[in-house]
């Protein structure tokens, strides 16, 4: 495996494929830190296993696990799930993992961004994050994939979605946040994105849904179903706390064209009817630790059905026990008639700060 510091994917003809393109496999990391996952992470581990086992119905899945958790993870994960030893600070491989890129010959490489736990010492969620920051290199080593290393550029995978044909969607709230790359201007950030994702058009949304956790990652509010078609969450209920942001996302996208000049088709999927609030009992199961953002009873989670993962022939969708669970699945069946839509109950993951998209990372087929 080579580390490439003197070129970029754009210069070498590599681009980030859309998530809807064919995957070789998906990656996950195993949760265990008790200051983020309640009850020693036991309930979360069962849900992570359910997500991995659901993905395994569609494509290979590899889960990175610490030595201490190897036997436990092996017991909960299906036989068709590959388990490898990778130490990490937490389990958000979407954000700390590599971003894979591919060229027209089908060769695959990766980009290893800097990771600083969603804002570093400014407003990051835990310290230290050094093990997370080494995850991309470890995955690339295991896969023998050459890896681009930009010169000090902080980015998380959950803050980007591409159409694979030159269009990228991001939020200003996240990419321009002071905890990421405060020394860079918006134009300089755009140049990094153009070079390392090989995109020609960047669609800037103003905000995402979770200002506190990820500074508004795009993967709760917009993704591509296929080139020319985006999906956003929606509600007409003005009392819904996410009404304002959904409508703002719609305004930012309506009438926009993509890199190929197509006017975007905007698909809407429902928001939850009732919000998810962390209960007293759930909060009491978390071990507070210095250096980690506290989780307190009554806190509202940024729960979104949009934090789903596209897999080969399928869509793995968060479910919350909400009145709109089935409507979200139905909407995705209409948007993706070519895929099987599978729901997984993920309250435990949203209590930890994310959902299915945040805990997974796709590796394109070479
Ligand atoms: O992508 C995400 N939503 C990750 C959130 C991290 C939460 C850490 N407690």
Boltz pocket constraint, residues with backbone or C-beta under 6 A from the ligand:
constraints:
  - pocket:
      binder: B
      contacts: [[A, 36], [A, 92], [A, 94], [A, 95], [A, 125], [A, 158], [A, 213], [A, 214], [A, 217], [A, 352], [A, 353], [A, 354], [A, 355], [A, 358]]
      max_distance: 6.0
